[in-house]
Amino acid sequence: MKSKLVFSDRFPSPNALAEHPILIFDSFLLKNKNTKKWIESFPHRIEVKAGESLKQFKQFEKHFIDVLRIVEQTKIKNISLIGLGGGSVGDFVGFMASVFKRGVPLIHIPSTWLAAIDSAHGGKTALNVAGYKNQIGTFYKAEQIFLIKSLLENQPEERVYEAMGEVLKTVLLNGGALWKKTRNQSSFSKTTLWKILPDLIAYKYKIVNQDPYETKGIRFFLNFGHTFGHVLESIHQLPHGVAVNYGLRLALDFSLQKKILSQKEYDQINNNELIIKYLFSSVDAINLIKKTPKLEKHLLQDKKSSEKNKIRFVFLRKIGKPVVKVMTTQELIAFSKNSRLV
């Protein structure tokens, strides 16, 4: 099944979404009166607090029971779950839809730029276990994904900043026309992001459609910047996009150190407006990773671990040309401890 993408300036009516929709939404969105009014137009809705804590088992059980109660009270069987929120809400609602009654229709309405670019697409769902990210999950595609301009543009400016890690990742992985279109952007506004949102999403589907269940190794390219990024996110409680930004810098520096990425190509990346403006510096990234305790433990817990003490790591050979190599945890730790400015 292919997810239907809908780009719209305004919210759809609940009846246009599904016959019997149950809306699960981020409580933060009630702060905007227009969004609040739309949320309250749903006869069945469940308020959740977004964040990684939402993806804990106790929260899953609590809200799973909320859905059960709605079904029991209304005697409705053919429900659809609508996830309205950022990445944590999408992961959570997606997982619930995939296991409730062995699967019910799912619709995503991402409310953050980061989710609109990345996590709403591709069908991955997840819960966390014991502080480790995304240890339990399923592949379960949404039937529809609504990208709503007014919703995204009403988000605080910091949501644009937090999205830049995934924007930079996509631009560097894709290269080509997307690199040319964005490389001279000295700043990214909400208007800019909305204009290139279809291009960013298109790249993700280009990869996902070749490897929908991550069995061929192609989809793994999307983990560029995530090996160190996920660790930094968990340990330092960083927003996902910010952690990925640090992870990208470390992946680029590691690519240069391993001579996978040439000095010429490395300089070309670092000397364009987009990277200068938004990619974190080597100094900041190196200092942060050196302050990260229990690095080996968290690296091995991450889903990129391929076998004992070995991890698949995404390097960049050149703009638009990622490559995956299996590294030992000792090599990754040695890089993080001994890195110097390159």
KAGI-V26375 format. One line per field, one symbol per residue. ss: DSSP state (A for helix, B for strand, O for the rest). psi: psi as a letter, one per 30 degrees, with the letter a starting at -180 (. if undefined). burial: 1 if it has 16 or more other ideal C-beta (glycine too) atoms within 10 Angstrom, else 0. A space follows every 10 residues. Layout:
BEGIN
ss->???
psi->???
burial->???
END
This chain:
BEGIN
ss->OOOBBBBBOO OOOAAAAOOO BBBBBBAAAA AOAAAAAAAO OOOOBBBBOO OAAAAOAAAA AAAAAAAAAA AAAAOOOOOB BBBBBOAAAA AAAAAAAAAA AAOOBBBBBB OOAAAAAAAO OOOBOOBBBO OBBBBBOOBO OOOBBBBBAA AAAOOOAAAA AAAAAAAAAA AAAAOAAAAA AAOOOOOOOA AAAAAAAAAA AAAAAAAAOO OOOOOOOOAA AAAOOAAAAA AAAAAAOOOA AAAAAAAAAA AAAAAAAOOO OOAAAAAAAA OOAAAAAAOO OAAAAAAAAA OOOOAAAAAA AOOOBBBOOB BBBBBBBBOO BBBBBBBBAA AAAAAAAAOO OO
psi->kkkkkjklfl klkeffelei kjkjlkfeff fkeeeeeeef fkfjkkkljl lffegleeee eefeeeeeee eeefgkeilk kjjjaaeeee eeeeeeeffk hgklkkkkik fleeeeedff kfgklkllkh fkkhfklljj kkekjkjjee eeffllefee efffeeeeee eeeebbeeee effgjflkle eeeeegeeee eeeeeeeeff ieghfffeff ffgkffeeee eeeeeghlke eeeeeeeeee eeeeeeegge kleeeeeeef gleeeeefkl leeeeeeeef gjlheeeeef flffkeakgk kkkjlkelkg ilkkkkllee eeeeeeegkl k.
burial->0010100000 1001001101 1111110110 0100100110 0101110101 1101110011 0010011001 1000000011 1111111111 1111111101 0001111111 1111111111 1111111100 0111001001 1111111100 1111100011 1111111111 1111100110 0110100101 0011011001 1011001100 0101000111 1111111111 1111100111 1111111111 1111110001 1000110010 0101100111 0100110110 0100100110 1111000001 1111110110 0101001010 1100110010 00
END
